[in-house]
C-alpha cells in the first residue's frame, strides 16, 4: 500500500514520463473538436408551447387526486403530436418533398457519396413515395415533443439549419394538432348526430303512434272503468315516448351545433419565433468534452503504455526484474554540434599504418574524441563498477561483454569500455570473440591478415596479430575475418583458446572480450569459464524483459558472475522524463 507521499511521487513520475502523450492526446482531441466546429452546419431550434385543457372532474387538482388520471391523457396527446398523420399533413402542406433539406443529401463529397450509396442499395427510383418517406424520416429525427414537468403544457421543438424554417414547422405542428383535434371532434359529432337522428325519428314515430292510439281509444269505446284504465295506460305511454323524444331531440340539436362549431382540446400558448442563436453545435460544451476526454484518454493511454511496456528503461526496472545493478545508461547517439569537452586532434589517424586501428565509427571513437560527453561519462560509471568489483579477493581481469539478442550494441560497449580502460594507463586488450559476426574486426581492423583463430592454431604469434590504437594505446585482437566457422563453440572451448587467455592474463592488466549474443548461440556458455565476470548489454526500450530473463536463465554462469547491466541506445530526453538523471555529473547538464 503506497503512502500519500509515495503516491504523489509516483504520479509526478508518471506525468513526467508520459508528458508527450498527456499533452499530445488532449491537443489532438481539441483540434478534432475545432475541426468539427469549423465544418459543422449550425442548427437552430424553435419552440412552440401548447396547452392541453384538462378533462373536467369533480375535483380538478393538478397536484393530486383525480389529476393523476390526466397523465395517460397528456402522454397520449404527446404521441398524437408525434404521429405520422400530423407529420404527413405538414409535409404535404409545406411541400417538404421538394425541399433539399428533407429529401436531398447535401452538397460536397459526403453528400454525393451518400446519394451514390442510396442509388446503389436503394430502389434506384426517386418517386414521390420515396421522397415522402425520406422527408418523414428526417422530420421525425428533428421533431421533439415533451411534456413540461407536471403541467398541462407541451413543448414542441423543431431543429433546422434555417431559423425561419424551424419556427414555421414548430408552429405548423401545433396548428396541425389543433386541426386534427377539431377534425376528430367534428367526426365524432357527425357520427353521434347521425345516430341521434335515427333514434329521434324512431321515437317520433313511436310517440305519434302512442298519441294516435290514445285518440282512437277515446272515440271508439264507452267510458267504462276498464276502458278508463286502458286509456290511462296509453296516455302514460304516449307521454313517456314524448319526453324521450324531446330528450333525444335536444341532444341531437346539441350534437348538430357541435358538428357545426367543433372545439379543440388544446390551444397554442406560445408561438414559435425564429431563434437568434444556433442550438448546435454547442461550442463550449464540445470544447469542454474534448478537453476532458483528451485528458482521460491521455492518462488511459499513458497507463496502457506503462502496463504494456515490457522493456527496460530505468535502473529501478533492471533491479526489480533481474535483481541486478544497472551500472550504466548509454546514450543512443552523439549529440550534434559542439560537445562539452575539447576534442582530441589525435583521436582519428589521418592515414592507416601497419596494424594501426583506423576507425571511422564516430560512436566508438567518442571516448577519445569527446571525453566529457554523456557517452563518455556513462562509460566511466561502467568502468567504476568494473574497477571496484572483486571476486575471491582478486581484481577482475577478463571481462566478457554480451547481450541477449544481436544488434543491441554490445560491440560498441566492449570497444568503448576497452578504450576507457586503456586511457586510464592500464595495459588493455580488446578481443573480438563474436566469431559468428565479427563486426568489431570489420570496423577496427578491416584489413587484418591474422586473427584469434590463427593465433590459437599456431599460424601466427600474438604480437603479429595484434592491432594498436595510437590515441588510447588500446591493443586489439581481431577474429578470423576471412574464415567462416561452423563450430565456433568448439573453438572457444578448446585448450588452445584456454592457453591464449592464460597468455593474455599474464601480458595485460585488463582483457575485454566481445562475445556472441546469448539467445541465438551457445558460444557464450561455452566460453564462460574463460571469463572472470560479465557486463550484460540491453537495448533501452526495445529488448523485452521476457527475452532477457530467459537468456540469463539459460546462461547461468553469466548471471552468476554478472558485474551489472548496461542499458544501451537510451533516449536522453526520455530519460529525464523517466526521472533518470546523472547525479554524479550535474555540470554536464549546466553546460548544454
C-alpha positions as CSV (number, residue, x, y, z in Angstrom):
1,X,0.0,0.0,0.0
2,X,1.6,3.3,-1.1
3,X,1.7,6.2,1.3
4,X,0.4,9.6,0.2
5,X,3.9,10.9,-0.4
6,X,4.8,7.8,-2.4
7,X,1.6,8.1,-4.4
8,X,2.3,11.8,-5.2
9,X,5.8,10.9,-6.2
10,X,4.6,8.1,-8.4
11,X,2.1,10.5,-10.1
12,X,4.7,13.1,-10.7
13,X,7.0,10.4,-12.2
14,X,4.1,9.2,-14.4
15,X,3.3,12.7,-15.6
16,X,7.0,13.4,-16.4
17,X,7.4,10.1,-18.1
18,X,4.2,10.3,-20.2
19,X,4.3,14.0,-20.8
20,X,4.3,13.8,-24.6
21,X,1.2,11.6,-24.5
22,X,-0.5,13.7,-21.9
23,X,0.0,16.8,-24.0
24,X,-0.5,15.4,-27.5
25,X,-3.8,13.5,-26.9
26,X,-5.7,16.4,-25.4
27,X,-4.4,18.8,-28.1
28,X,-5.4,16.3,-30.8
29,X,-8.9,16.0,-29.3
30,X,-9.2,19.8,-29.1
31,X,-8.0,20.0,-32.7
32,X,-10.6,17.5,-33.8
33,X,-13.3,19.4,-31.9
34,X,-12.3,22.7,-33.6
35,X,-12.3,21.0,-37.0
36,X,-15.8,19.7,-36.3
37,X,-17.0,23.1,-35.2
38,X,-15.5,24.6,-38.3
39,X,-17.2,22.3,-40.7
40,X,-20.4,21.5,-38.8
41,X,-23.6,23.2,-40.1
42,X,-25.2,25.4,-37.4
43,X,-28.7,24.2,-36.5
44,X,-31.5,26.3,-34.9
45,X,-34.2,25.0,-32.6
46,X,-37.6,26.8,-32.5
47,X,-40.1,26.0,-29.7
48,X,-43.9,26.4,-29.5
49,X,-45.9,25.8,-26.4
50,X,-49.2,24.0,-26.5
51,X,-51.7,23.9,-23.5
52,X,-53.9,20.8,-23.4
53,X,-57.1,21.6,-21.5
54,X,-57.6,19.0,-18.7
55,X,-60.7,16.8,-18.6
56,X,-63.3,18.1,-16.2
57,X,-63.5,16.1,-13.0
58,X,-65.4,16.7,-9.8
59,X,-62.2,17.9,-8.0
60,X,-59.7,19.1,-10.7
61,X,-56.5,19.3,-8.6
62,X,-53.3,19.4,-10.7
63,X,-51.1,18.1,-7.8
64,X,-53.1,15.1,-6.7
65,X,-56.5,13.4,-6.5
66,X,-58.1,12.9,-9.9
67,X,-55.4,14.9,-11.7
68,X,-53.2,11.8,-11.8
69,X,-55.7,10.3,-14.2
70,X,-54.8,13.1,-16.7
71,X,-51.2,11.7,-17.1
72,X,-52.2,9.0,-19.6
73,X,-54.3,11.5,-21.5
74,X,-51.4,14.0,-21.7
75,X,-49.0,11.3,-22.8
76,X,-51.5,10.3,-25.5
77,X,-51.6,13.9,-26.7
78,X,-47.7,13.9,-27.0
79,X,-47.9,10.7,-29.1
80,X,-50.6,12.4,-31.3
81,X,-48.3,15.4,-31.8
82,X,-45.5,13.0,-32.9
83,X,-47.8,10.9,-35.1
84,X,-47.2,10.2,-38.7
85,X,-50.6,11.6,-39.6
86,X,-49.7,15.1,-38.5
87,X,-46.2,14.9,-39.9
88,X,-47.5,13.8,-43.4
89,X,-50.1,16.7,-43.4
90,X,-47.3,19.2,-42.7
91,X,-45.0,17.6,-45.3
92,X,-47.8,17.9,-47.8
93,X,-48.9,21.5,-46.8
94,X,-45.3,22.9,-46.7
95,X,-44.2,20.8,-49.8
96,X,-41.2,19.4,-47.9
97,X,-40.8,16.7,-50.6
98,X,-39.3,19.4,-52.8
99,X,-37.0,20.9,-50.0
100,X,-33.4,19.6,-50.3
101,X,-33.1,19.9,-46.5
102,X,-35.6,17.0,-46.2
103,X,-35.1,14.9,-49.4
104,X,-31.5,15.9,-50.5
105,X,-28.2,14.5,-49.4
106,X,-26.4,17.8,-49.2
107,X,-23.5,19.2,-51.2
108,X,-19.9,18.2,-51.2
109,X,-18.2,14.9,-51.4
110,X,-20.1,13.4,-48.5
111,X,-23.5,14.4,-50.0
112,X,-22.6,12.9,-53.4
113,X,-21.3,9.8,-51.8
114,X,-24.5,9.3,-49.8
115,X,-26.5,9.8,-52.9
116,X,-24.5,7.3,-54.8
117,X,-24.9,4.7,-51.9
118,X,-28.6,5.3,-51.9
119,X,-28.9,4.7,-55.6
120,X,-26.8,1.5,-55.4
121,X,-28.6,0.0,-52.4
122,X,-31.9,1.7,-52.8
123,X,-34.7,1.1,-55.2
124,X,-33.0,3.1,-57.9
125,X,-36.1,5.3,-58.5
126,X,-36.8,8.7,-57.0
127,X,-40.5,8.5,-56.7
128,X,-42.9,10.7,-54.8
129,X,-43.4,7.9,-52.3
130,X,-39.7,7.6,-51.6
131,X,-39.2,11.3,-51.2
132,X,-42.1,11.4,-48.8
133,X,-40.7,8.6,-46.7
134,X,-37.3,10.2,-46.7
135,X,-38.8,13.6,-45.7
136,X,-40.8,11.8,-43.0
137,X,-37.7,10.2,-41.5
138,X,-35.8,13.5,-41.3
139,X,-38.9,15.2,-40.0
140,X,-39.2,12.7,-37.1
141,X,-35.5,13.0,-36.2
142,X,-35.7,16.8,-35.9
143,X,-39.0,17.0,-34.0
144,X,-39.0,16.8,-30.2
145,X,-42.3,16.8,-28.3
146,X,-42.3,16.5,-24.5
147,X,-44.5,17.4,-21.5
148,X,-43.1,20.3,-19.4
149,X,-42.8,19.0,-15.8
150,X,-46.1,18.2,-14.2
151,X,-48.0,20.8,-16.1
152,X,-50.5,20.5,-18.9
153,X,-48.1,22.4,-21.2
154,X,-46.4,20.5,-24.1
155,X,-43.2,21.7,-25.7
156,X,-42.9,21.4,-29.5
157,X,-39.4,21.8,-30.7
158,X,-38.1,21.6,-34.3
159,X,-34.4,21.8,-35.4
160,X,-33.4,23.1,-38.8
161,X,-30.3,24.9,-40.4
162,X,-32.7,27.7,-41.2
163,X,-34.2,29.5,-38.1
164,X,-37.3,30.6,-40.1
165,X,-38.0,27.1,-41.2
166,X,-37.6,25.8,-37.7
167,X,-40.2,28.2,-36.4
168,X,-42.5,27.6,-39.3
169,X,-42.6,23.9,-38.8
170,X,-42.9,24.1,-35.0
171,X,-46.0,26.3,-35.4
172,X,-47.3,24.0,-38.1
173,X,-47.1,21.0,-35.8
174,X,-49.1,22.9,-33.1
175,X,-51.7,24.0,-35.7
176,X,-51.8,20.6,-37.2
177,X,-52.6,19.2,-33.8
178,X,-55.4,21.7,-33.3
179,X,-56.8,21.0,-36.7
180,X,-56.6,17.3,-36.1
181,X,-58.4,17.6,-32.7
182,X,-61.1,19.7,-34.3
183,X,-61.4,17.2,-37.2
184,X,-61.7,14.4,-34.7
185,X,-64.4,16.2,-32.7
186,X,-66.2,17.0,-35.9
187,X,-66.2,13.4,-37.0
188,X,-67.3,12.2,-33.6
189,X,-70.1,14.8,-33.6
190,X,-71.1,13.7,-37.1
191,X,-71.4,10.1,-36.1
192,X,-73.3,11.0,-33.0
193,X,-75.6,13.2,-34.9
194,X,-76.4,10.5,-37.4
195,X,-77.1,8.0,-34.7
196,X,-79.3,10.5,-32.7
197,X,-81.2,11.4,-35.9
198,X,-82.1,7.8,-36.4
199,X,-83.2,7.5,-32.8
200,X,-85.2,10.7,-32.9
201,X,-87.0,9.6,-36.0
202,X,-87.8,6.3,-34.4
203,X,-89.0,7.9,-31.2
204,X,-91.1,10.4,-33.1
205,X,-92.9,7.6,-34.9
206,X,-93.5,5.8,-31.6
207,X,-94.7,8.9,-29.9
208,X,-97.1,9.7,-32.8
209,X,-98.4,6.1,-32.8
210,X,-99.0,6.3,-29.0
211,X,-100.8,9.6,-29.2
212,X,-103.0,8.3,-32.1
213,X,-103.8,5.2,-30.0
214,X,-105.0,7.5,-27.2
215,X,-107.2,9.5,-29.5
216,X,-108.7,6.4,-31.1
217,X,-109.5,4.9,-27.7
218,X,-111.3,8.0,-26.5
219,X,-113.6,8.0,-29.6
220,X,-114.1,4.2,-30.0
221,X,-115.0,2.9,-26.6
222,X,-117.7,3.7,-24.0
223,X,-116.4,5.3,-20.7
224,X,-116.3,2.2,-18.6
225,X,-113.9,1.7,-15.7
226,X,-111.9,-0.8,-17.7
227,X,-111.8,1.5,-20.7
228,X,-110.7,4.3,-18.5
229,X,-107.8,2.2,-17.1
230,X,-106.6,1.2,-20.6
231,X,-106.8,4.8,-21.7
232,X,-104.8,5.9,-18.8
233,X,-102.0,3.4,-19.7
234,X,-102.0,4.6,-23.2
235,X,-101.7,8.2,-22.2
236,X,-98.8,7.4,-19.8
237,X,-97.0,5.5,-22.6
238,X,-97.6,8.4,-25.0
239,X,-96.2,10.9,-22.5
240,X,-93.1,8.7,-21.9
241,X,-92.4,8.5,-25.7
242,X,-92.9,12.2,-26.0
243,X,-90.4,13.0,-23.1
244,X,-87.9,10.6,-24.6
245,X,-88.3,12.1,-28.0
246,X,-87.8,15.6,-26.6
247,X,-84.7,14.5,-24.8
248,X,-83.1,12.9,-27.9
249,X,-84.2,15.9,-29.9
250,X,-82.3,18.2,-27.6
251,X,-79.2,16.1,-27.7
252,X,-79.5,15.9,-31.5
253,X,-79.6,19.7,-31.7
254,X,-76.6,20.0,-29.4
255,X,-74.6,17.5,-31.5
256,X,-75.6,19.3,-34.7
257,X,-74.3,22.5,-33.1
258,X,-71.1,20.9,-32.1
259,X,-70.7,19.5,-35.6
260,X,-71.1,23.0,-36.9
261,X,-68.6,24.5,-34.4
262,X,-66.0,21.8,-33.3
263,X,-63.8,22.8,-30.3
264,X,-60.1,21.7,-29.9
265,X,-58.8,20.2,-26.7
266,X,-55.5,22.2,-26.9
267,X,-54.6,25.8,-27.5
268,X,-51.4,27.5,-28.6
269,X,-49.8,29.2,-25.6
270,X,-46.6,30.5,-27.3
271,X,-46.0,30.9,-31.0
272,X,-42.5,29.8,-32.1
273,X,-40.3,32.6,-33.4
274,X,-37.1,32.2,-35.4
275,X,-34.2,31.6,-33.0
276,X,-31.3,34.1,-32.9
277,X,-28.6,31.7,-31.7
278,X,-27.9,28.2,-33.0
279,X,-28.7,25.3,-30.7
280,X,-26.0,23.1,-32.1
281,X,-23.1,22.6,-32.2
282,X,-22.6,23.7,-28.6
283,X,-19.2,25.2,-28.8
284,X,-18.3,25.4,-25.2
285,X,-19.7,22.0,-24.4
286,X,-17.9,20.3,-27.2
287,X,-14.6,22.0,-26.3
288,X,-15.1,21.1,-22.6
289,X,-15.9,17.5,-23.5
290,X,-12.9,17.3,-25.9
291,X,-10.5,18.7,-23.2
292,X,-11.9,16.4,-20.5
293,X,-12.0,13.4,-22.9
294,X,-8.5,14.2,-24.1
295,X,-7.1,14.3,-20.6
296,X,-8.9,11.0,-19.7
297,X,-7.7,9.4,-23.0
298,X,-4.2,10.7,-22.5
299,X,-4.0,9.3,-18.9
300,X,-5.5,6.0,-20.0
301,X,-3.1,5.7,-23.0
302,X,-0.2,6.6,-20.7
303,X,-1.2,3.9,-18.2
304,X,-1.7,1.4,-21.1
305,X,1.8,2.2,-22.3
306,X,3.2,1.7,-18.9
307,X,1.5,-1.6,-18.5
308,X,2.3,-2.9,-22.0
309,X,5.9,-1.7,-21.9
310,X,7.7,-4.9,-21.2
311,X,11.2,-3.4,-21.8
312,X,13.9,-1.9,-19.7
313,X,14.0,1.9,-19.4
314,X,15.1,2.7,-15.8
315,X,17.6,1.4,-13.3
316,X,14.8,0.5,-10.9
317,X,13.2,-1.7,-13.6
318,X,16.5,-3.6,-14.1
319,X,16.8,-4.1,-10.3
320,X,13.2,-5.2,-9.9
321,X,13.1,-7.6,-12.8
322,X,16.7,-9.0,-12.8
323,X,17.9,-8.4,-9.2
324,X,21.0,-6.9,-10.8
325,X,22.5,-3.5,-10.8
326,X,22.3,-1.1,-13.7
327,X,25.9,0.1,-13.9
328,X,25.4,2.4,-16.9
329,X,22.9,4.0,-19.2
330,X,24.5,4.8,-22.6
331,X,23.0,7.4,-24.9
332,X,21.8,6.4,-28.3
333,X,24.0,8.7,-30.3
334,X,26.5,11.5,-30.1
335,X,24.7,14.9,-29.9
336,X,25.1,17.2,-32.9
337,X,27.1,20.4,-32.5
338,X,29.9,21.2,-30.0
339,X,30.4,18.7,-27.2
340,X,31.0,19.6,-23.6
341,X,34.8,18.9,-23.8
342,X,37.6,19.6,-26.1
343,X,38.2,17.2,-29.0
344,X,41.4,15.2,-29.2
345,X,43.1,16.0,-32.5
346,X,45.0,12.7,-32.4
347,X,41.8,10.7,-32.0
348,X,41.4,9.7,-35.6
349,X,44.6,9.0,-37.6
350,X,44.8,10.6,-41.0
351,X,46.2,7.5,-42.7
352,X,46.4,3.8,-41.9
353,X,49.6,2.3,-40.8
354,X,50.6,-1.4,-40.4
355,X,48.3,-2.9,-37.7
356,X,47.2,0.6,-36.6
357,X,43.5,0.9,-35.8
358,X,41.7,3.2,-38.2
359,X,38.1,3.7,-37.1
360,X,35.5,5.8,-38.9
361,X,32.8,4.9,-36.4
362,X,32.2,8.2,-34.5
363,X,30.4,6.4,-31.7
364,X,33.2,4.1,-31.0
365,X,35.7,7.0,-31.2
366,X,33.7,9.1,-28.8
367,X,35.7,8.0,-25.8
368,X,38.8,9.6,-27.2
369,X,37.1,12.2,-29.3
370,X,34.7,13.7,-26.8
371,X,35.9,12.8,-23.3
372,X,33.3,14.9,-21.5
373,X,30.2,13.9,-23.4
374,X,27.3,12.0,-21.9
375,X,28.5,8.9,-23.8
376,X,32.0,9.0,-22.2
377,X,30.6,9.8,-18.7
378,X,28.3,6.8,-18.9
379,X,31.2,4.5,-19.6
380,X,33.1,6.0,-16.7
381,X,30.3,4.7,-14.5
382,X,30.6,1.3,-16.1
383,X,34.4,1.3,-15.6
384,X,33.9,2.3,-12.0
385,X,31.7,-0.7,-11.4
386,X,34.3,-3.0,-13.0
387,X,37.2,-1.5,-11.0
388,X,35.5,-1.9,-7.6
389,X,34.3,-5.4,-8.3
390,X,36.5,-8.2,-6.9
391,X,36.0,-11.9,-6.8
392,X,37.7,-14.1,-4.2
393,X,39.8,-11.1,-3.1
394,X,41.2,-10.6,-6.6
395,X,40.5,-7.8,-9.1
396,X,38.6,-8.9,-12.1
397,X,40.8,-9.1,-15.2
398,X,38.9,-10.8,-18.0
399,X,35.5,-9.1,-18.7
400,X,33.1,-10.6,-21.2
401,X,30.5,-8.3,-22.9
402,X,27.4,-10.0,-24.2
403,X,23.7,-9.4,-24.8
404,X,20.5,-11.4,-25.2
405,X,20.0,-10.5,-28.9
406,X,22.0,-9.3,-31.8
407,X,22.2,-5.5,-32.7
408,X,21.9,-4.4,-29.1
409,X,25.2,-2.5,-29.3
410,X,27.4,-4.9,-27.2
411,X,30.4,-4.5,-29.6
412,X,30.3,-0.7,-29.2
413,X,30.1,-1.1,-25.4
414,X,33.0,-3.5,-25.4
415,X,35.2,-1.3,-27.6
416,X,34.3,1.9,-25.6
417,X,35.0,0.3,-22.3
418,X,38.3,-1.1,-23.5
419,X,39.3,2.4,-24.8
420,X,38.5,3.9,-21.4
421,X,40.5,1.2,-19.6
422,X,43.4,1.9,-21.9
423,X,43.2,5.6,-21.4
424,X,43.5,5.1,-17.6
425,X,47.0,3.8,-18.1
426,X,46.3,0.1,-17.7
427,X,47.6,-2.3,-20.4
428,X,44.4,-3.4,-22.1
429,X,43.5,-5.6,-25.0
430,X,40.1,-6.0,-26.7
431,X,39.2,-9.4,-28.3
432,X,36.6,-10.0,-30.9
433,X,35.3,-13.4,-29.9
434,X,32.0,-13.0,-31.7
435,X,33.1,-15.5,-34.3
436,X,29.5,-15.6,-35.7
437,X,29.5,-12.0,-36.6
438,X,33.0,-10.3,-36.1
439,X,31.7,-6.8,-36.5
440,X,34.5,-5.3,-34.4
441,X,37.1,-6.8,-36.7
442,X,35.4,-5.3,-39.7
443,X,35.3,-1.9,-38.0
444,X,38.7,-1.6,-36.3
445,X,40.9,-3.9,-38.4
446,X,39.2,-4.4,-41.8
447,X,42.5,-5.5,-43.5
448,X,43.7,-7.8,-40.7
449,X,45.6,-10.8,-42.1
450,X,45.7,-12.7,-38.8
451,X,43.3,-13.2,-36.0
452,X,42.4,-15.2,-33.0
453,X,42.0,-18.4,-35.0
454,X,45.5,-18.0,-36.4
455,X,47.0,-17.5,-33.0
456,X,45.2,-20.5,-31.5
457,X,46.2,-22.7,-34.4
458,X,49.8,-21.6,-34.2
459,X,49.9,-20.0,-37.7
460,X,50.6,-16.6,-36.2
461,X,52.1,-15.1,-33.0
462,X,50.0,-12.9,-30.7
463,X,52.1,-9.9,-31.4
464,X,51.8,-10.4,-35.2
465,X,48.0,-10.4,-35.0
466,X,47.5,-7.6,-32.5
467,X,46.5,-4.1,-33.7
468,X,47.1,-0.9,-31.7
469,X,45.1,2.3,-31.4
470,X,47.6,5.2,-31.2
471,X,45.1,7.5,-29.5
472,X,44.4,5.3,-26.5
473,X,47.2,2.7,-26.8
474,X,44.5,0.0,-26.8
475,X,45.5,-3.4,-28.2
476,X,43.0,-5.2,-30.4
477,X,43.0,-8.9,-31.4
478,X,40.6,-9.4,-34.3
479,X,38.8,-12.6,-35.3
480,X,39.4,-14.5,-38.5
481,X,37.8,-12.2,-40.9
482,X,38.1,-14.4,-43.9
483,X,37.1,-17.6,-42.1
484,X,33.5,-19.0,-41.9
485,X,33.4,-21.4,-39.0
486,X,30.6,-23.9,-38.5
487,X,31.7,-24.9,-35.0
488,X,32.6,-21.8,-33.2
489,X,31.6,-23.2,-29.8
490,X,34.2,-25.9,-30.1
491,X,36.9,-23.4,-30.9
492,X,36.0,-21.3,-27.8
493,X,36.0,-24.5,-25.7
494,X,39.4,-25.7,-27.0
495,X,42.6,-26.0,-25.0
496,X,44.3,-23.7,-27.4
497,X,41.8,-20.9,-26.6
498,X,42.4,-21.5,-22.9
499,X,46.1,-21.2,-23.4
500,X,45.6,-18.0,-25.3
501,X,43.6,-16.5,-22.4
502,X,46.3,-17.6,-20.0
503,X,48.9,-15.7,-22.0
504,X,46.6,-12.7,-22.2
505,X,46.2,-12.7,-18.4
506,X,50.0,-12.7,-18.0
507,X,50.5,-10.0,-20.6
508,X,47.7,-7.5,-19.9
509,X,46.1,-6.0,-16.9
510,X,42.6,-5.9,-18.4
511,X,41.1,-8.1,-21.1
512,X,37.8,-7.0,-22.6
513,X,36.0,-9.7,-24.7
514,X,33.2,-9.1,-27.2
515,X,31.1,-12.3,-27.2
516,X,28.2,-13.5,-29.2
517,X,24.6,-12.9,-28.1
518,X,23.2,-15.5,-25.7
519,X,19.7,-16.2,-27.1
520,X,20.6,-17.4,-30.7
521,X,24.0,-19.1,-29.9
522,X,25.7,-21.3,-27.3
523,X,29.1,-19.7,-27.7
524,X,28.9,-17.6,-24.5
525,X,28.0,-20.6,-22.4
526,X,31.0,-22.4,-23.9
527,X,33.4,-19.6,-23.2
528,X,32.0,-18.6,-19.8
529,X,34.8,-20.5,-18.0
530,X,37.4,-18.2,-19.6
531,X,35.8,-15.0,-18.1
532,X,36.1,-13.5,-14.6
533,X,32.8,-11.7,-15.0
534,X,30.4,-10.2,-17.5
535,X,28.8,-7.0,-18.5
536,X,25.3,-7.6,-19.9
537,X,24.1,-5.1,-22.6
538,X,20.3,-4.5,-23.1
539,X,19.0,-2.2,-25.7
540,X,17.0,0.5,-23.9
541,X,13.2,0.4,-24.6
542,X,13.5,-2.4,-27.2
543,X,14.6,-5.8,-25.8
544,X,11.7,-7.4,-23.9
545,X,12.1,-8.4,-20.3
546,X,11.0,-12.0,-21.0
547,X,13.8,-12.5,-23.6
548,X,16.4,-11.2,-21.2
549,X,15.2,-13.3,-18.3
550,X,15.1,-16.5,-20.5
551,X,18.6,-15.7,-21.8
552,X,20.1,-15.3,-18.4
553,X,18.3,-18.4,-17.1
554,X,19.9,-20.4,-19.8
555,X,23.3,-18.9,-19.3
556,X,23.6,-19.4,-15.5
557,X,27.4,-18.8,-15.5
558,X,26.8,-15.4,-17.0
559,X,24.1,-14.4,-14.5
560,X,26.1,-15.8,-11.6
561,X,29.2,-13.7,-12.5
562,X,27.4,-10.6,-13.6
563,X,29.0,-7.2,-12.8
564,X,25.9,-5.4,-13.9
565,X,23.6,-4.4,-16.7
566,X,24.2,-1.6,-19.2
567,X,21.2,-0.1,-20.9
568,X,22.3,1.0,-24.4
569,X,21.0,3.3,-27.0
570,X,19.0,5.3,-24.5
571,X,16.9,8.4,-25.4
572,X,18.4,11.1,-23.2
573,X,15.3,13.3,-23.4
574,X,13.1,10.4,-22.4
575,X,15.5,9.5,-19.6
576,X,14.8,12.8,-18.0
577,X,11.0,12.2,-18.2
578,X,11.6,8.8,-16.5
579,X,13.4,10.5,-13.7
580,X,16.8,9.2,-14.6
581,X,19.4,12.0,-14.0
582,X,23.2,11.6,-13.9
583,X,23.5,13.0,-10.4
584,X,27.3,12.4,-10.5
585,X,27.8,14.8,-13.4
586,X,25.4,17.7,-13.0
587,X,27.9,20.1,-14.7
588,X,27.2,18.3,-18.0
589,X,23.6,19.5,-18.0
590,X,24.5,23.0,-17.0
591,X,26.9,23.3,-19.9
592,X,24.4,22.2,-22.6
